[in-house]
Amino acid sequence: MRALLLSFALLLSTSLLAPAHAQAALPGLTEGVQYQSIDGGKPYKQLPPGMVEVAEVFAYTCPHCAHFSPMLEAWAKQLPAYAKLTLVPGVFNREDPYARAFFSAQSSQSFAALHDRLFAAIHETGELPRNATSEQIIAFASRIPGVKVAAFKAAMQDDATLLPKLKASYEFAANSQIEGTPSLIIAGRYRILGNSYEGLLSNARSVINALAPKKSAAKPAAKTPAKPAVKPAAKPAAARS
């Protein structure tokens, strides 16, 4: 995965280095234990205000990612409503076939059918080599039920659409100081630490909880103004004789 941070100059047009700034400490957590702050970190995607992005940087060719994927999927189903999982493929170069396959599966509405099968084809069945070409991946995808083959093939060859996506993924991983996969980045600012898959997910949930939107204090009910006391009507004076 170190190659992720190597030559990809053809896709880079801006500096990856953002100005450093101090991160607010997360209540109840310890930096260097559950997470590491990312100076200048930004989310991969812009989410609505109050939403927290949980980005996983992964690679189809990574055996750890293949093992982690079903665990992450099950864990993501238990996320609070304000948190959203976003998958980010690791990009090795502008022609990276597997990163292209990820984005092409999404745009061709074939992701649900193809995502898990790509992991299995590389790490279980051997149907695809780790250094597969785009042509090999297209041929494999054409045999998978649920894949919209024509749309997927066209997407794999659409550089105008793919290159900006590849560039954005590469820049996100580089700016997040990713050293290996799988990696979890919360809100673009916190890289999750852990000595096991379970520890990684547990720490990620702790950080998500710490970033929960603060509930606004309930406003006190407006007091109903007191009605003025009504004085009894004066009795008419007795008529004089």
C-alpha positions as CSV (number, residue, x, y, z in Angstrom):
1,M,0.0,0.0,0.0
2,R,3.0,2.3,0.3
3,A,2.9,2.7,-3.5
4,L,-0.3,4.6,-2.9
5,L,1.8,7.6,-1.9
6,L,4.2,7.3,-4.8
7,S,4.1,8.7,-8.3
8,F,0.7,9.9,-9.3
9,A,1.8,13.3,-10.5
10,L,-0.3,13.3,-13.7
11,L,-3.4,13.6,-11.6
12,L,-2.1,16.2,-9.2
13,S,-2.7,19.9,-9.9
14,T,-2.7,21.3,-6.4
15,S,-0.6,20.8,-3.4
16,L,-1.5,18.0,-1.0
17,L,-0.2,19.9,2.0
18,A,-2.8,22.0,3.8
19,P,-2.1,24.5,6.6
20,A,-1.7,22.8,9.9
21,H,-4.2,23.6,12.7
22,A,-4.8,22.3,16.1
23,Q,-7.6,19.8,16.5
24,A,-10.0,20.0,19.4
25,A,-9.5,17.2,21.9
26,L,-12.2,14.6,21.9
27,P,-13.9,14.3,25.4
28,G,-13.1,11.1,27.2
29,L,-10.6,9.9,24.6
30,T,-6.8,10.0,24.3
31,E,-5.0,11.0,21.2
32,G,-2.4,8.4,20.3
33,V,-4.6,5.6,21.8
34,Q,-8.0,5.7,20.0
35,Y,-7.1,8.1,17.3
36,Q,-4.5,10.4,15.7
37,S,-5.4,13.9,14.6
38,I,-4.8,14.9,11.0
39,D,-3.5,18.4,10.6
40,G,-5.4,20.1,7.7
41,G,-7.6,17.0,7.3
42,K,-10.9,17.3,5.4
43,P,-13.7,14.8,4.7
44,Y,-13.6,12.9,1.4
45,K,-17.2,14.1,0.6
46,Q,-19.2,17.0,1.7
47,L,-22.1,15.9,3.9
48,P,-25.0,17.9,5.3
49,P,-24.3,19.9,8.5
50,G,-24.3,17.6,11.6
51,M,-23.4,14.5,9.6
52,V,-20.1,12.7,10.4
53,E,-18.2,10.9,7.6
54,V,-16.6,7.5,8.3
55,A,-14.3,6.9,5.4
56,E,-12.6,3.6,4.8
57,V,-9.5,3.7,2.6
58,F,-9.2,0.1,1.2
59,A,-7.8,-1.9,-1.7
60,Y,-9.3,-4.9,-3.4
61,T,-5.9,-6.5,-3.5
62,C,-5.4,-6.1,0.3
63,P,-6.1,-9.4,2.1
64,H,-6.7,-7.5,5.3
65,C,-9.4,-5.4,3.6
66,A,-11.0,-8.5,2.2
67,H,-11.3,-9.9,5.8
68,F,-12.4,-6.6,7.3
69,S,-15.0,-5.8,4.7
70,P,-17.9,-8.0,6.0
71,M,-17.1,-6.9,9.5
72,L,-17.2,-3.2,8.5
73,E,-20.5,-3.7,6.6
74,A,-22.2,-5.3,9.6
75,W,-20.8,-2.6,12.0
76,A,-22.0,0.2,9.7
77,K,-25.6,-1.0,10.0
78,Q,-25.4,0.0,13.7
79,L,-24.2,3.5,13.1
80,P,-26.2,6.4,14.6
81,A,-28.3,8.4,12.1
82,Y,-25.7,11.2,12.1
83,A,-22.8,9.0,10.8
84,K,-22.3,7.6,7.3
85,L,-19.8,5.1,5.9
86,T,-18.0,6.1,2.7
87,L,-15.7,3.7,0.9
88,V,-12.6,5.2,-0.7
89,P,-10.5,3.0,-3.0
90,G,-6.7,3.2,-2.6
91,V,-5.3,4.6,-5.9
92,F,-1.8,3.5,-7.0
93,N,-1.7,5.2,-10.4
94,R,-4.0,6.8,-12.9
95,E,-4.6,3.5,-14.7
96,D,-5.3,1.5,-11.5
97,P,-7.8,-1.1,-12.8
98,Y,-9.3,-2.0,-9.4
99,A,-9.9,1.6,-8.4
100,R,-11.4,2.2,-11.8
101,A,-13.6,-0.9,-11.2
102,F,-14.9,0.5,-7.9
103,F,-16.0,3.8,-9.4
104,S,-17.3,2.1,-12.6
105,A,-19.4,-0.3,-10.5
106,Q,-20.9,2.6,-8.7
107,S,-21.8,4.7,-11.7
108,S,-23.2,1.7,-13.6
109,Q,-25.4,0.6,-10.7
110,S,-23.4,-2.7,-10.4
111,F,-21.7,-2.1,-7.1
112,A,-24.0,-4.3,-5.0
113,A,-23.4,-7.2,-7.4
114,L,-19.7,-6.8,-7.9
115,H,-18.0,-5.4,-4.7
116,D,-17.9,-8.5,-2.6
117,R,-17.2,-10.7,-5.7
118,L,-14.1,-8.8,-6.5
119,F,-12.6,-9.5,-3.1
120,A,-13.6,-13.2,-3.4
121,A,-12.1,-13.5,-6.9
122,I,-8.7,-12.2,-5.8
123,H,-8.4,-13.8,-2.4
124,E,-10.6,-16.9,-2.5
125,T,-11.3,-18.3,-5.9
126,G,-8.2,-17.0,-7.8
127,E,-10.4,-15.9,-10.7
128,L,-8.6,-12.6,-10.8
129,P,-4.8,-11.9,-10.2
130,R,-3.8,-9.0,-8.0
131,N,-2.3,-7.3,-11.1
132,A,-5.4,-7.8,-13.3
133,T,-5.9,-5.6,-16.3
134,S,-9.0,-3.6,-17.0
135,E,-9.9,-6.1,-19.7
136,Q,-9.6,-9.0,-17.3
137,I,-11.8,-7.3,-14.8
138,I,-14.4,-6.4,-17.4
139,A,-14.4,-10.1,-18.6
140,F,-14.9,-11.2,-15.0
141,A,-17.7,-8.7,-14.3
142,S,-19.6,-9.8,-17.4
143,R,-20.1,-13.2,-15.8
144,I,-21.6,-11.8,-12.6
145,P,-25.4,-11.7,-12.3
146,G,-26.6,-8.3,-11.6
147,V,-23.8,-6.4,-13.3
148,K,-24.9,-4.1,-16.1
149,V,-22.1,-5.1,-18.4
150,A,-22.4,-2.5,-21.2
151,A,-22.6,0.4,-18.7
152,F,-19.8,-1.0,-16.6
153,K,-17.5,-1.5,-19.6
154,A,-18.2,2.1,-20.8
155,A,-17.6,3.5,-17.4
156,M,-14.2,1.7,-17.2
157,Q,-13.1,3.5,-20.4
158,D,-14.5,6.9,-19.5
159,D,-11.3,8.8,-18.5
160,A,-13.1,12.2,-18.4
161,T,-15.3,10.9,-15.5
162,L,-12.8,8.6,-13.8
163,L,-9.7,10.7,-13.6
164,P,-11.2,13.4,-11.3
165,K,-12.5,10.6,-9.0
166,L,-9.1,8.8,-9.0
167,K,-7.4,12.1,-8.2
168,A,-9.8,12.9,-5.3
169,S,-9.3,9.5,-3.8
170,Y,-5.5,9.7,-4.1
171,E,-5.4,13.2,-2.5
172,F,-7.7,12.2,0.3
173,A,-5.4,9.2,1.3
174,A,-2.3,11.3,1.0
175,N,-3.7,14.2,3.0
176,S,-4.9,11.8,5.6
177,Q,-1.4,10.4,5.9
178,I,-2.5,6.8,5.2
179,E,0.3,4.3,5.6
180,G,-1.7,1.1,5.0
181,T,-5.1,-0.4,4.4
182,P,-7.7,-0.7,5.7
183,S,-7.7,2.7,7.4
184,L,-10.6,4.5,8.9
185,I,-10.8,8.3,8.9
186,I,-13.5,10.1,10.8
187,A,-14.8,13.5,9.7
188,G,-11.6,13.9,7.7
189,R,-9.7,14.8,10.9
190,Y,-9.2,11.7,13.0
191,R,-7.3,8.6,11.8
192,I,-8.5,5.6,13.9
193,L,-5.9,3.5,15.7
194,G,-6.3,-0.1,16.9
195,N,-4.4,-3.4,17.3
196,S,-7.1,-5.5,15.8
197,Y,-10.1,-5.2,13.5
198,E,-12.4,-5.2,16.6
199,G,-10.3,-2.6,18.3
200,L,-10.4,-0.5,15.2
201,L,-14.1,-0.6,15.0
202,S,-14.5,0.0,18.8
203,N,-12.3,3.1,18.7
204,A,-14.1,4.4,15.6
205,R,-17.4,4.2,17.4
206,S,-15.9,6.0,20.4
207,V,-14.8,8.9,18.2
208,I,-18.2,8.9,16.4
209,N,-19.9,9.2,19.8
210,A,-17.6,12.0,20.8
211,L,-18.6,13.9,17.6
212,A,-22.3,13.5,18.2
213,P,-24.3,16.7,17.5
214,K,-25.0,18.6,20.6
215,K,-28.6,18.8,21.5
216,S,-29.9,22.3,21.9
217,A,-31.2,23.1,25.3
218,A,-35.0,23.2,25.4
219,K,-36.4,26.7,25.6
220,P,-38.4,27.4,28.7
221,A,-42.1,27.6,28.0
222,A,-43.3,31.2,27.6
223,K,-45.2,32.4,30.6
224,T,-48.8,33.4,30.0
225,P,-49.3,37.0,31.1
226,A,-51.5,37.3,34.1
227,K,-54.9,38.7,33.4
228,P,-55.5,42.0,35.2
229,A,-57.9,41.8,38.1
230,V,-61.4,42.9,37.3
231,K,-62.8,45.4,39.9
232,P,-66.5,44.9,40.8
233,A,-68.7,47.6,39.3
234,A,-69.5,50.4,41.7
235,K,-73.1,50.4,43.0
236,P,-75.2,53.4,41.9
237,A,-75.6,56.0,44.6
238,A,-79.0,56.1,46.3
239,A,-81.4,58.6,44.8
240,R,-82.0,61.6,47.0
241,S,-85.5,62.3,48.1
